């Protein structure tokens, strides 16, 4: 009851009321990890990372299979640029059967930040399998494919992104780069131009457009 009310308050950005509810939940049942996990998530949103980790640790102490506590801990580590620690936590969340697109996405982002592109690619692939309309998942899947020189697959993925979100300037820019790589000059030019329509100050797209215009001439 208290946890449910706290989550409602948290979603409404009524953080003081949410904190009161989660505190009540913990006092009512101090051996249930749920209140600690929810309070940890709240502290993470508020940027109080050290205290958030303390609450997640407490939850894991109460239940070593508390998958969402590992996920919450991983998120805090990611926000603090501790990507290796984040990877460990997201992997543990998966071991505890939290096989959700968000977990795979954050694991992929952690690997991506570490430059472990094949691992990141696998995680983003799973993200998209679980949630086909995940725009961020598809975009980063495309980035990994492109950086691993799987250009044809990258083009398909970036085209999927702009179909889902026709205002995604970065996807159009990366499409332009991929088209240029495949010597599809006019397609590249159109993609760079579209990126600039959406975001006129997109410097990379402007440079790409200039380069392609010179090449076509």
Secondary structure, DSSP 8 states (H G I E B T S, - for coil): -HHHHHHHHHHTT-HHHHHHHHHHHHHH-TT-HHHHHHHHHHHHHTT-HHHHHHHHHHHHHH-TT-HHHHHHHHHHHHHTT-HHHHHHHHHHHHHTT---HHHHHHHHHHHHHTT-HHHHHHHHHHHHHH-TT-HHHHHHHHHHHHHTT-HHHHHHHHHHHHHH-TT-HHHHHHHHHHHHHTT-HHHHHHHHHHHHHH-TT-HHHHHHHHHHHHHH-
